[in-house]
Amino acid sequence: MGGGIDGNDHRSTLSDSVVKQMLKAGLRPLSYRLRTELGIESWHWNPSGTWSDAAHHQGYWTSSTHSQAPITKSYGYRLPRRGNTLDEANNDGYSRLDDGNPNTFWKSNPYLTSHYTGESDFKHPQWILLDFGKPVLINAACLHWKDPFAKKYRIQYSCGGNLYFGHNHDWHDFPHGKWVQSSRGSSLLNLGTPHDFLGKPLQIQYLRILMTESSSSAMPGSQDPRDSMGYALSEIECGFLESGKFFDQIIHSPNQKQTVVYVSSTDPWHRACDRDERTQQPGLDLVARSGLRNTQPILWSVPLLYDTPENAAAEVDFLKARGYLSPSQRVELGEEPDGQRVDPKDVAELYAQTSQKIYSAHPDLSLGGLSFVTIDVNRGDLIYRVDKRPWLHRFFKQLKKKKGRKNFQFLTFEWYPFDDLLLPPAPLLINQPRRLKESVERIRRGGIPKTMPLMISEYGYSVFSGEPEVTLAAALLQADIAVPFLLLGGTTSYLYGYEPNYLECNYGNSWGNLMMFLQDKKKSKHLQPLPTYYCSRLLTHEWGPPYGGPCNLYSTTIKTETKGEAPYLSAYFLSSKNQGNTRKALLIINKNPQRAYRFKCIENRAFKTEMPNNLTGNWEYYSYSSDQYQWHPQGVHGHPQRNQPPLKSFCQGEVKKGVLTTSLEFKKNGVPIMLPPWSITVLQNNNLLHRDQ
């Protein structure tokens, strides 16, 4: 069970006092997340490096593999040839395709052209997708091409369906939109009006430009061959012709008020002036030397989508030279390609190029990724929660073709199960373990080899910030993700929000954040522990053995007297040994916010073993519920109204052997203990405990 740290504009340093507090949570492995991948930015992981156009401090950047001074900060750099309106980070950029400025332009990634792929550009078509937000009439377009322009392309429409990830059956050519020939400059195209099956003019919401052949021309003065690879377009106009007059349906604006645009890829070319102060990452040396490694290897991330393979490989060279990477250690490539709507064949191509550069220099490393936004399926969500099995099938097929399949050795995904932060948490938490189980089993059956390690690279309540993340609901969810994922064969899970943070609101009027500590903006050193911190300690210090080592984790079956009550409860039994001493621990989660439960454990006869007598005697008893924690919502000034650590006490375990079953009950002063409503309970038995305790 580990924690992940990320880049942000205000969490730039990891002071000794903050690290000391974080380590008390007991999370061992550390994951280093890469915010630039989400923000469509290039990463200068080392502030020192070289530009391809050094005279003008611009072009394609490669960070230096050496640094005399420790790297404590690094930054993302905005891409001036950006095509997407939206991103998954600070979301303060915009597309250059409809920004209203004829001097700016979008350009596709040159590393997806035949020069690097060794395949025809027809095999890796690049596309531009416009979402008008509602059905509108479209029968004409004016495309303002730059160099290199598309010599051959198609203009298509769709009224819905799976619009991304290569699902071409949802797209239809305009009557005059198939295999359009073009040249440099602008021209108004009459696309013709599509009609429905009744013969009525069809209004469309989505339009796609699919480019398959490049002019391979470069702008005057260009000296880098990559400038002539791919496609470049400065502005798009799409609308309808009426009485010989063209009416544009696109909103052109240099901000997110523009018509929403998505593109298949973006050229990582940028300039020194493009540094984004809001995409600041803690430096590689700062993280590695902070103490957060905790004797465990760090899961380092390297860029894939918006950088060059050379810059990614240089990062691995640096980490290896610094001693931050050991043989067989895992390195994660890329982050959230499904969130960036990138085609799996293109992702595989970039992965093959990057992994080959890394593997040729460091064949002892274990490479993998891709940190999916999520792997569960939701038929109503056409962007994120789509079936990843065909996505992975196309990804691995392309990777195998490039002989890079051996370089993909583990799969990572993120797990943020809830989108609506205003819904009551209890019904959501009840169904979450089932959703996780079904998703893991589904991807195992259809997507990846059964032997491939599976890891949760990030998890938390939601990708949005809101109140449930600072309440007991976050702790209950944490326990019900980290533990059952191990039972499902998962290798490691990394809790997101390891660092201190502030309250934010980006959903309704709900204030919260993914964090273990609430930081005071006026007194930055003042940290208030939150439920995820106390849950982490319960899992790592009280339920799991604090000394580590091998454990046996058992699944349980829950039966209740009242029909339909079982999903409210989750229970996990663990045993371990240390220097010949046996340790037993039971974790129980009560997701019923109204009802307490009395309980007992009954042995499973299928194991054909009797419940051991050493379960009789003293047990340590920990309880974390509303008696210890309550949140006071007050907007940006929200705070814990009650904030105590889990209650620690002692109780007695009584083994009762019957004719058919043997049970284990827990009592305190002769009275059966109860599971409080909305709570986490841990019972721990160590045969070193003395009975007089």
BATI-408376 format. One record per residue (C-alpha): residue number from 1; x, z, y. Coordinates in pm, 1 decimal. Layout:
residues N
NUM,X,Z,Y
...
***
This chain:
residues 693
1,0.0,0.0,0.0
2,159.0,-118.0,321.6
3,101.8,-181.2,690.9
4,142.9,-482.4,914.8
5,274.9,-514.4,1268.0
6,203.2,-802.8,1501.2
7,293.5,-937.5,1841.8
8,101.6,-847.8,2154.8
9,150.6,-828.3,2527.5
10,168.2,-448.5,2549.0
11,317.0,-338.3,2217.1
12,669.3,-455.7,2284.0
13,872.7,-157.1,2171.8
14,876.6,76.4,1876.6
15,1014.7,403.3,2008.6
16,1153.7,664.5,1773.0
17,864.8,901.2,1842.6
18,605.1,631.2,1769.6
19,780.0,523.3,1449.8
20,798.5,885.3,1335.7
21,421.5,917.2,1376.8
22,357.4,588.3,1196.2
23,573.6,687.0,899.5
24,368.1,1001.3,844.4
25,84.6,779.6,724.3
26,285.5,714.3,408.6
27,244.2,335.8,405.3
28,555.6,196.7,242.4
29,592.2,-184.8,247.1
30,589.2,-352.5,588.8
31,453.9,-694.4,682.0
32,572.3,-877.9,993.3
33,287.5,-1094.3,1125.9
34,340.6,-1405.1,1336.3
35,108.9,-1431.9,1635.7
36,253.6,-1761.8,1759.1
37,103.6,-1942.4,1459.1
38,-241.2,-1826.7,1569.4
39,-181.8,-1908.4,1935.7
40,-63.0,-2268.6,1877.2
41,279.8,-2181.9,2013.8
42,642.9,-2234.1,1921.0
43,842.3,-1920.4,1840.6
44,1177.0,-1838.8,1998.2
45,1249.0,-1563.2,1748.7
46,1600.1,-1551.6,1895.0
47,1609.1,-1590.2,2277.0
48,1935.4,-1779.1,2227.7
49,1925.4,-2126.8,2083.1
50,1944.1,-2497.7,2154.5
51,1706.1,-2757.5,2300.5
52,1702.3,-3112.9,2173.6
53,1709.2,-3215.7,2541.9
54,1955.9,-2955.2,2663.2
55,2004.2,-3114.2,3006.0
56,1639.2,-3058.5,3095.9
57,1580.2,-2737.8,2891.0
58,1304.7,-2900.4,2692.6
59,1225.1,-3072.7,2366.6
60,1243.1,-2923.7,2016.1
61,1383.5,-2571.2,1996.3
62,1603.9,-2417.4,1727.8
63,1691.9,-2049.5,1762.1
64,2051.7,-1952.6,1700.8
65,2145.6,-1799.4,1366.5
66,2378.4,-1557.3,1547.1
67,2329.2,-1288.0,1808.3
68,2584.5,-1034.3,1922.4
69,2321.4,-816.3,2087.5
70,2027.4,-682.0,1882.9
71,1713.1,-894.1,1917.1
72,1449.6,-655.0,2052.1
73,1197.5,-904.2,2193.4
74,1093.3,-1258.8,2122.5
75,830.7,-1485.0,2275.4
76,592.5,-1764.2,2199.4
77,602.9,-2082.9,2405.8
78,287.5,-2275.7,2486.9
79,275.5,-2636.4,2369.9
80,205.5,-2870.4,2664.2
81,94.9,-3141.3,2419.2
82,-174.8,-2914.0,2278.1
83,-492.8,-3063.1,2136.1
84,-712.8,-2765.3,2039.7
85,-946.0,-2603.9,2289.5
86,-960.0,-2275.0,2097.3
87,-703.4,-2065.2,1912.3
88,-695.5,-1744.9,1708.8
89,-463.5,-1536.4,1931.3
90,-521.0,-1468.3,2301.5
91,-739.3,-1779.4,2322.2
92,-639.7,-1855.7,2680.5
93,-517.8,-2213.6,2627.2
94,-706.7,-2542.1,2621.8
95,-690.2,-2902.1,2505.4
96,-504.1,-3164.2,2708.1
97,-744.2,-3428.4,2576.7
98,-1032.7,-3336.5,2808.2
99,-868.1,-3128.3,3079.4
100,-940.1,-3393.2,3343.6
101,-569.8,-3449.8,3414.2
102,-445.5,-3804.1,3332.6
103,-83.6,-3684.0,3348.7
104,-117.5,-3444.6,3053.6
105,-160.8,-3560.4,2695.7
106,-195.1,-3456.9,2334.3
107,50.5,-3574.6,2072.2
108,42.8,-3527.1,1695.6
109,321.1,-3363.1,1495.0
110,606.7,-3609.1,1428.1
111,693.8,-3422.8,1106.1
112,373.8,-3563.7,952.6
113,484.9,-3925.4,993.6
114,643.6,-4153.3,736.0
115,993.3,-4084.0,869.9
116,971.2,-3727.2,734.7
117,704.3,-3753.2,464.2
118,839.9,-4065.7,296.6
119,478.1,-4180.9,261.4
120,263.6,-4427.7,448.2
121,97.6,-4282.9,758.8
122,-229.0,-4389.5,597.2
123,-175.2,-4103.3,349.8
124,-159.5,-3850.8,636.7
125,-418.4,-3971.6,889.8
126,-431.4,-3769.5,1210.7
127,-760.2,-3693.7,1377.5
128,-930.4,-3565.8,1690.7
129,-1267.1,-3391.1,1656.7
130,-1509.8,-3323.4,1942.3
131,-1792.4,-3072.4,1918.5
132,-2053.5,-3139.7,2187.6
133,-2231.5,-2811.7,2111.1
134,-2565.8,-2987.5,2058.6
135,-2688.9,-3332.5,1947.1
136,-2629.9,-3593.6,2217.8
137,-2655.7,-3970.5,2247.4
138,-2321.3,-4145.7,2190.7
139,-2270.2,-4522.4,2171.2
140,-1953.3,-4579.4,2376.3
141,-1605.9,-4436.5,2427.7
142,-1306.2,-4484.9,2649.8
143,-970.9,-4372.6,2509.9
144,-672.2,-4343.5,2741.7
145,-371.6,-4401.6,2515.7
146,-12.0,-4301.1,2582.9
147,298.2,-4388.0,2378.6
148,290.1,-4388.0,2083.8
149,-67.8,-4517.1,2061.2
150,-282.3,-4583.8,1755.9
151,-275.3,-4947.2,1653.7
152,-556.2,-4887.5,1407.3
153,-819.4,-4613.5,1406.8
154,-1182.0,-4534.1,1327.8
155,-1445.3,-4362.4,1539.9
156,-1694.6,-4166.2,1333.5
157,-1984.7,-3927.3,1375.1
158,-2135.7,-3637.5,1183.4
159,-2445.7,-3424.4,1222.5
160,-2299.5,-3129.9,1027.3
161,-2144.0,-3032.4,696.7
162,-1786.0,-2956.0,599.0
163,-1613.9,-3110.0,898.0
164,-1259.5,-2994.7,828.7
165,-1009.9,-2987.3,544.0
166,-1047.7,-3352.5,445.9
167,-1417.0,-3356.4,346.7
168,-1463.1,-3716.8,456.8
169,-1802.2,-3768.7,290.8
170,-1965.1,-3593.2,587.2
171,-1837.8,-3858.2,829.3
172,-1988.8,-4200.0,903.4
173,-1845.8,-4490.7,1101.6
174,-2020.1,-4596.8,1418.5
175,-2164.1,-4949.0,1380.9
176,-1863.4,-5089.5,1571.8
177,-1625.5,-4799.9,1510.1
178,-1450.4,-4903.1,1188.4
179,-1085.2,-5007.1,1207.8
180,-1068.5,-5050.1,1580.8
181,-757.7,-5232.2,1703.1
182,-601.3,-5097.9,2021.6
183,-313.0,-5135.3,2263.0
184,-147.2,-4925.9,2529.2
185,-374.9,-4815.2,2815.7
186,-752.9,-4773.9,2839.5
187,-1054.6,-4979.2,2743.1
188,-1426.1,-4910.7,2715.9
189,-1552.6,-4949.9,2359.7
190,-1912.6,-5027.0,2268.5
191,-1954.5,-4832.4,1944.8
192,-2312.6,-4929.9,1876.9
193,-2597.5,-4684.1,1828.1
194,-2636.7,-4520.1,1485.3
195,-2993.6,-4485.0,1356.6
196,-3162.8,-4245.4,1114.2
197,-3352.2,-4356.9,803.0
198,-3665.3,-4413.2,1015.9
199,-3480.0,-4645.4,1246.1
200,-3472.8,-4407.5,1542.1
201,-3153.7,-4370.3,1754.4
202,-2948.9,-4086.9,1609.1
203,-2812.2,-3813.8,1831.0
204,-2488.0,-3660.0,1709.1
205,-2301.2,-3333.5,1765.0
206,-1959.0,-3416.5,1619.5
207,-1734.4,-3717.3,1683.5
208,-1402.9,-3790.2,1513.0
209,-1122.7,-4033.3,1590.2
210,-928.2,-4101.1,1268.6
211,-584.7,-4258.5,1329.4
212,-396.2,-4433.5,1049.8
213,-135.2,-4665.6,1206.3
214,99.4,-4588.4,1496.6
215,262.0,-4822.7,1746.4
216,586.9,-4623.7,1700.5
217,656.5,-4679.6,2069.1
218,805.0,-4422.7,2306.1
219,763.9,-4356.9,2674.3
220,1031.4,-4499.8,2910.3
221,1345.6,-4286.5,2922.3
222,1288.4,-4119.5,2584.8
223,1599.9,-4050.7,2379.6
224,1457.0,-3845.9,2092.9
225,1325.8,-4054.7,1799.4
226,1048.0,-3799.9,1746.4
227,890.5,-3915.5,2073.7
228,792.1,-4242.3,1906.8
229,637.2,-4080.5,1598.5
230,266.3,-4008.8,1566.2
231,-5.7,-4062.9,1826.0
232,-51.6,-3968.0,2192.3
233,-367.2,-3968.8,2400.3
234,-412.1,-3841.2,2754.8
235,-791.3,-3826.0,2794.6
236,-1110.5,-3902.4,2603.3
237,-1445.2,-4014.8,2744.0
238,-1743.4,-4039.2,2509.5
239,-2102.3,-4107.5,2611.4
240,-2355.9,-4385.8,2631.1
241,-2402.6,-4720.3,2799.9
242,-2725.8,-4778.9,2984.9
243,-2797.5,-5085.0,3199.6
244,-2426.1,-5163.9,3198.7
245,-2329.2,-4818.6,3329.5
246,-2128.2,-4564.8,3130.1
247,-2236.3,-4198.1,3125.0
248,-1973.5,-3957.1,2991.9
249,-2103.6,-3669.3,2775.5
250,-1770.7,-3482.8,2771.5
251,-1704.3,-3189.2,3002.7
252,-1352.6,-3231.9,3145.7
253,-1195.9,-2904.3,3258.9
254,-850.0,-2736.7,3239.1
255,-996.1,-2430.6,3066.2
256,-1227.9,-2339.3,2782.1
257,-1534.5,-2466.5,2967.8
258,-1430.8,-2812.8,2848.1
259,-1602.7,-2979.7,2553.6
260,-1452.3,-2817.8,2243.2
261,-1179.8,-3024.5,2077.0
262,-993.0,-2973.2,1749.6
263,-697.9,-3180.8,1629.2
264,-522.7,-3228.7,1297.2
265,-179.2,-3129.3,1432.4
266,18.9,-3073.5,1752.3
267,367.3,-3178.2,1854.2
268,593.3,-2866.5,1882.2
269,773.0,-3019.6,2185.7
270,783.7,-2778.0,2482.6
271,984.1,-2662.9,2785.9
272,1161.6,-2348.9,2901.9
273,886.8,-2294.5,3160.4
274,622.5,-2272.3,2885.1
275,710.0,-1915.6,2783.1
276,396.4,-1707.4,2727.6
277,443.3,-1346.0,2835.7
278,126.0,-1251.9,2646.8
279,266.4,-1364.4,2313.9
280,548.3,-1119.4,2280.8
281,677.5,-1016.3,1940.1
282,891.8,-712.9,1859.5
283,1236.3,-854.7,1784.3
284,1361.4,-896.2,1428.0
285,1643.2,-644.8,1476.5
286,1411.2,-393.4,1641.7
287,1170.3,-401.6,1347.7
288,1438.0,-400.3,1077.2
289,1627.0,-109.3,1234.3
290,1324.2,92.8,1341.2
291,1292.8,285.9,1015.8
292,957.2,125.9,932.2
293,1121.6,-51.5,639.0
294,1090.6,283.4,461.8
295,1337.2,175.7,189.2
296,1102.8,-112.9,103.3
297,1158.2,-486.9,167.5
298,979.6,-634.9,468.2
299,748.2,-929.5,413.2
300,892.4,-1155.3,682.9
301,690.7,-1448.0,816.8
302,839.4,-1779.0,926.5
303,662.1,-2046.9,1134.5
304,513.5,-2356.3,975.6
305,240.9,-2530.5,1177.2
306,372.6,-2534.0,1534.1
307,749.0,-2521.4,1490.2
308,1016.9,-2732.8,1332.2
309,1148.8,-2682.2,977.9
310,1491.2,-2635.7,1135.5
311,1377.0,-2336.0,1342.7
312,1208.8,-2176.0,1041.0
313,1513.1,-2221.8,819.6
314,1739.7,-2081.7,1092.9
315,1531.4,-1762.0,1096.6
316,1588.0,-1710.5,724.0
317,1960.7,-1775.2,770.7
318,1966.2,-1507.9,1040.3
319,1773.8,-1252.0,833.2
320,2000.0,-1312.5,534.9
321,2318.2,-1281.0,742.9
322,2190.0,-957.8,895.7
323,2123.0,-808.6,552.9
324,1745.8,-794.7,605.8
325,1674.1,-1016.5,304.3
326,1780.8,-930.9,-48.6
327,1769.7,-1150.9,-361.8
328,1416.7,-1218.0,-494.6
329,1264.0,-1084.1,-172.4
330,945.0,-1254.8,-58.6
331,925.9,-1469.7,254.7
332,585.4,-1582.3,382.9
333,548.2,-1932.0,529.5
334,272.9,-1998.7,783.4
335,-35.3,-1808.2,882.9
336,-404.7,-1900.5,873.2
337,-393.0,-2279.8,826.0
338,-766.6,-2272.0,750.0
339,-826.7,-2091.9,1079.0
340,-637.7,-2373.4,1252.8
341,-848.8,-2634.0,1064.1
342,-538.2,-2803.5,925.1
343,-580.0,-3044.1,635.3
344,-435.3,-2905.3,308.0
345,-227.6,-3221.5,248.8
346,-64.9,-3182.5,589.5
347,-3.3,-2812.1,529.3
348,157.1,-2895.5,195.1
349,378.1,-3155.7,360.7
350,502.4,-2912.2,626.1
351,541.5,-2642.6,360.1
352,746.5,-2877.5,139.2
353,981.5,-2972.5,422.9
354,1030.2,-2613.4,540.7
355,1059.1,-2451.3,197.6
356,1308.4,-2714.0,81.1
357,1537.5,-2639.2,375.7
358,1516.6,-2266.0,300.1
359,1541.9,-2298.2,-76.7
360,1844.1,-2528.5,-67.2
361,2039.9,-2260.4,120.3
362,1883.0,-1952.2,-41.8
363,1754.8,-2031.8,-393.6
364,1736.0,-1659.3,-473.0
365,1438.9,-1598.2,-240.0
366,1070.2,-1600.0,-335.9
367,868.7,-1823.5,-102.6
368,490.6,-1831.9,-60.0
369,203.7,-1788.2,185.0
370,-35.9,-1912.2,347.2
371,-228.0,-1607.9,467.6
372,-577.2,-1757.1,455.8
373,-824.7,-1621.2,709.3
374,-1021.1,-1515.9,403.8
375,-1095.3,-1641.1,54.2
376,-1459.4,-1543.3,16.4
377,-1732.6,-1805.0,38.0
378,-2023.7,-1809.2,280.9
379,-2243.2,-2117.7,265.2
380,-2349.1,-2071.6,625.7
381,-1991.2,-2074.5,757.2
382,-1842.7,-2423.8,769.5
383,-1509.2,-2325.6,922.3
384,-1357.1,-2020.2,754.2
385,-1546.4,-1905.2,447.2
386,-1549.8,-2234.2,262.9
387,-1447.7,-2270.0,-98.6
388,-1068.0,-2249.7,-106.6
389,-1045.3,-2388.9,-460.1
390,-1062.9,-2757.1,-357.0
391,-840.8,-2671.8,-57.5
392,-576.1,-2526.7,-289.2
393,-619.7,-2810.3,-536.7
394,-534.0,-3067.5,-267.9
395,-253.6,-2846.0,-136.0
396,-87.2,-2803.8,-475.4
397,-140.1,-3170.1,-564.8
398,53.6,-3277.2,-255.5
399,315.9,-3007.2,-309.6
400,368.3,-3122.7,-667.9
401,408.4,-3480.4,-547.1
402,685.1,-3363.9,-313.5
403,843.5,-3163.7,-597.9
404,793.5,-2845.5,-399.8
405,554.5,-2666.7,-636.5
406,828.6,-2437.2,-765.3
407,887.6,-2318.3,-408.4
408,538.9,-2165.8,-388.4
409,556.4,-1838.8,-578.9
410,289.5,-1608.7,-430.9
411,-37.5,-1640.6,-239.9
412,-143.5,-1430.7,58.7
413,-481.1,-1399.3,224.2
414,-647.3,-1181.7,486.2
415,-954.9,-968.7,428.5
416,-1175.8,-890.6,727.3
417,-1516.3,-878.5,558.6
418,-1749.3,-813.2,853.2
419,-1823.2,-1032.3,1152.3
420,-2118.0,-853.1,1314.3
421,-1994.9,-521.3,1455.3
422,-2341.0,-424.3,1572.9
423,-2491.4,-402.6,1223.3
424,-2516.6,-61.4,1049.2
425,-2194.5,-15.6,847.7
426,-2341.9,148.9,535.5
427,-2517.6,-157.4,385.4
428,-2207.8,-367.1,458.0
429,-1970.4,-123.1,290.1
430,-2189.3,-104.1,-19.3
431,-2149.6,-475.5,-93.9
432,-1784.3,-512.0,8.0
433,-1615.8,-420.3,-327.5
434,-1834.1,-673.2,-507.9
435,-1747.8,-945.4,-253.9
436,-1375.9,-874.9,-291.4
437,-1397.6,-879.8,-670.9
438,-1593.4,-1206.1,-680.2
439,-1356.8,-1373.6,-434.3
440,-1040.6,-1276.7,-620.3
441,-1187.8,-1378.4,-955.4
442,-1311.7,-1706.2,-811.5
443,-975.9,-1809.2,-671.9
444,-801.9,-1699.7,-991.7
445,-1035.3,-1914.0,-1200.8
446,-1010.2,-2228.7,-997.0
447,-717.6,-2220.4,-758.9
448,-394.5,-2050.6,-863.7
449,-216.0,-1963.9,-1188.0
450,-316.7,-1631.2,-1337.5
451,42.8,-1512.7,-1325.2
452,90.2,-1583.8,-953.9
453,119.5,-1264.2,-743.8
454,-171.0,-1220.5,-503.4
455,-133.0,-1020.3,-183.0
456,-357.5,-919.7,107.0
457,-137.2,-992.8,407.1
458,-379.3,-823.5,650.7
459,-700.5,-630.1,611.2
460,-938.3,-436.2,829.7
461,-1302.2,-401.3,925.1
462,-1331.4,-719.5,1130.3
463,-1129.0,-979.7,1317.6
464,-1319.5,-864.8,1626.0
465,-1265.7,-536.3,1810.2
466,-1553.0,-290.1,1795.7
467,-1669.9,65.5,1742.2
468,-1685.8,75.9,1357.9
469,-1304.8,38.2,1352.4
470,-1257.0,379.3,1515.5
471,-1519.0,559.3,1307.1
472,-1530.3,693.8,953.0
473,-1655.0,352.1,838.6
474,-1302.3,212.8,882.9
475,-1152.9,479.9,655.9
476,-1415.2,434.0,385.0
477,-1357.2,59.6,393.6
478,-978.7,100.2,379.9
479,-995.7,304.7,59.9
480,-1246.3,61.4,-91.4
481,-1012.6,-235.3,-29.7
482,-662.3,-104.0,-100.1
483,-744.2,64.3,-432.4
484,-979.6,-184.6,-603.4
485,-746.0,-469.1,-505.8
486,-485.0,-307.5,-733.2
487,-741.0,-295.0,-1013.8
488,-803.5,-666.2,-959.0
489,-436.4,-736.8,-1023.9
490,-331.8,-755.1,-660.2
491,31.6,-682.0,-580.6
492,28.6,-535.5,-228.8
493,-218.7,-490.7,55.4
494,-114.4,-448.2,418.4
495,-337.7,-255.0,656.4
496,-357.8,-427.5,994.0
497,-338.2,-202.2,1297.8
498,-33.4,0.3,1196.0
499,80.8,35.2,1557.8
500,-85.0,241.1,1834.7
501,-328.3,45.7,2047.5
502,-605.7,66.4,2307.4
503,-980.2,19.8,2296.5
504,-1102.8,-336.0,2340.0
505,-1441.4,-502.3,2353.2
506,-1487.5,-861.8,2242.7
507,-1816.6,-832.1,2058.6
508,-2136.7,-721.9,2229.8
509,-2080.4,-389.1,2403.5
510,-1891.0,-239.8,2111.9
511,-1553.8,-81.8,2196.7
512,-1286.6,-22.3,1936.0
513,-981.3,-177.2,1772.9
514,-789.5,-202.1,1447.9
515,-544.6,86.7,1479.2
516,-427.6,411.8,1325.2
517,-353.5,573.9,1661.4
518,-538.7,558.4,1990.3
519,-290.0,534.3,2274.3
520,-351.9,681.8,2617.1
521,-289.5,415.8,2882.3
522,-179.5,680.8,3134.1
523,23.2,884.0,2885.4
524,167.0,624.9,2647.1
525,337.1,888.5,2431.9
526,6.1,1065.0,2367.8
527,-132.4,934.3,2037.6
528,-458.0,1042.3,1875.5
529,-474.6,984.8,1498.3
530,-783.2,797.2,1383.5
531,-963.9,778.6,1045.6
532,-741.3,500.7,907.7
533,-439.5,726.4,960.2
534,-595.5,1015.7,769.8
535,-718.6,779.7,499.1
536,-366.4,640.7,461.2
537,-229.7,992.1,412.6
538,-499.8,1074.8,158.4
539,-419.2,762.3,-41.9
540,-40.2,791.8,-28.8
541,17.3,1168.0,-28.8
542,-279.3,1328.5,-204.3
543,-432.3,1067.1,-434.8
544,-118.1,865.9,-500.5
545,202.3,1055.4,-582.4
546,408.7,1106.9,-266.7
547,727.4,1062.1,-470.2
548,616.2,713.6,-580.2
549,688.2,568.4,-921.4
550,474.9,408.9,-1192.6
551,108.6,506.7,-1212.3
552,-182.6,435.7,-1440.4
553,-494.5,336.3,-1247.5
554,-830.3,342.1,-1425.0
555,-1158.7,182.5,-1334.5
556,-1475.1,390.2,-1358.1
557,-1840.7,334.4,-1424.2
558,-2083.3,524.5,-1204.2
559,-2425.7,635.0,-1324.8
560,-2675.6,816.8,-1106.2
561,-3001.1,991.6,-1177.7
562,-3179.6,786.3,-911.6
563,-3195.6,413.3,-973.6
564,-3008.7,204.8,-716.5
565,-2781.4,484.2,-594.1
566,-2465.3,375.6,-780.1
567,-2339.4,121.6,-519.8
568,-2316.2,405.8,-268.2
569,-2028.3,553.1,-470.4
570,-1683.5,431.6,-569.3
571,-1443.9,630.1,-787.4
572,-1084.5,568.3,-895.7
573,-880.2,776.7,-1138.7
574,-500.5,779.0,-1132.8
575,-232.0,945.8,-1342.3
576,144.8,955.1,-1304.3
577,448.3,1136.5,-1434.0
578,753.8,1268.3,-1257.9
579,1036.6,1441.5,-1442.5
580,805.5,1510.8,-1736.0
581,525.0,1654.3,-1521.8
582,183.8,1489.3,-1543.4
583,-25.4,1442.5,-1232.9
584,-396.0,1346.5,-1226.7
585,-594.1,1246.1,-920.1
586,-949.8,1134.8,-856.3
587,-1062.7,944.2,-546.6
588,-1434.9,927.4,-468.6
589,-1593.9,743.2,-175.7
590,-1950.1,827.9,-72.9
591,-2093.8,545.9,138.9
592,-2433.3,709.4,175.5
593,-2451.7,839.1,535.3
594,-2744.7,1067.6,454.7
595,-2700.7,1217.7,109.1
596,-2450.8,1448.3,-61.1
597,-2391.2,1423.8,-437.1
598,-2302.1,1666.0,-710.7
599,-2091.9,1495.3,-976.1
600,-1904.7,1526.9,-1302.3
601,-1672.5,1304.9,-1505.7
602,-1762.2,1198.5,-1857.8
603,-1500.2,1052.5,-2087.7
604,-1521.7,693.8,-2206.3
605,-1550.2,694.1,-2586.0
606,-1420.3,335.7,-2594.7
607,-1069.8,471.5,-2539.4
608,-1106.5,680.9,-2856.5
609,-921.4,970.2,-2699.6
610,-1046.1,1310.1,-2602.6
611,-1032.5,1436.5,-2246.8
612,-708.9,1638.7,-2224.1
613,-729.1,2014.3,-2193.8
614,-476.9,2021.8,-1909.6
615,-753.4,1902.6,-1675.0
616,-886.3,2255.6,-1694.1
617,-756.4,2479.2,-1418.2
618,-683.9,2456.3,-1049.8
619,-729.0,2134.8,-855.2
620,-642.2,2063.3,-496.0
621,-952.1,1946.2,-314.6
622,-948.7,1727.2,-1.4
623,-1258.5,1622.7,187.8
624,-1284.0,1393.8,490.4
625,-1627.5,1350.5,646.2
626,-1820.6,1397.4,970.1
627,-1729.4,1766.1,948.0
628,-1374.3,1660.7,1034.7
629,-1428.7,1353.4,1253.6
630,-1683.6,1221.6,1500.7
631,-1644.1,943.2,1755.4
632,-1786.5,969.4,2105.4
633,-1870.3,618.2,2233.5
634,-1811.0,586.5,2606.1
635,-1706.2,226.7,2661.2
636,-1339.6,193.1,2745.3
637,-1321.6,574.0,2769.4
638,-1447.3,633.8,2414.4
639,-1265.3,908.6,2225.7
640,-1285.1,1133.8,1920.1
641,-1528.3,1416.7,1981.9
642,-1409.5,1598.7,1672.0
643,-1074.2,1507.8,1518.1
644,-944.0,1726.3,1237.9
645,-736.9,1636.1,931.3
646,-906.1,1632.4,590.9
647,-1019.0,1973.8,470.9
648,-787.6,2110.0,204.8
649,-911.9,2364.0,-45.5
650,-888.3,2452.6,-415.0
651,-1139.8,2431.6,-693.5
652,-1149.3,2475.9,-1068.4
653,-1182.3,2197.8,-1322.1
654,-1389.9,2289.7,-1626.5
655,-1378.9,2074.6,-1939.4
656,-1693.7,2109.9,-2148.8
657,-1694.2,1958.3,-2495.4
658,-2030.9,1864.1,-2635.7
659,-2143.9,1702.9,-2956.5
660,-2153.7,1350.8,-2812.9
661,-1962.4,1370.1,-2485.6
662,-1696.1,1568.5,-2308.7
663,-1733.1,1625.9,-1937.2
664,-1518.9,1751.4,-1652.3
665,-1688.3,1945.6,-1372.8
666,-1547.1,2090.6,-1053.9
667,-1652.0,2425.0,-909.7
668,-1545.7,2647.9,-626.5
669,-1624.3,3016.2,-667.7
670,-1853.3,2918.0,-952.9
671,-2054.6,2673.3,-739.7
672,-2031.5,2296.8,-811.4
673,-1859.5,2115.1,-527.2
674,-2043.2,1833.0,-352.8
675,-1946.6,1494.1,-215.3
676,-2045.8,1511.9,153.7
677,-2238.9,1220.7,303.1
678,-2020.7,938.8,438.3
679,-1698.4,1083.2,301.5
680,-1373.1,1042.9,112.1
681,-1292.3,1306.1,-149.7
682,-965.3,1349.5,-337.2
683,-917.3,1588.0,-629.2
684,-561.8,1636.8,-751.7
685,-435.0,1818.4,-1058.4
686,-63.9,1881.4,-1106.0
687,39.8,2090.1,-1405.7
688,304.1,2255.2,-1186.1
689,26.9,2434.1,-997.2
690,-7.8,2804.5,-1078.2
691,-343.2,2937.8,-1185.2
692,-324.7,3220.0,-930.0
693,-352.8,2957.2,-653.2
***
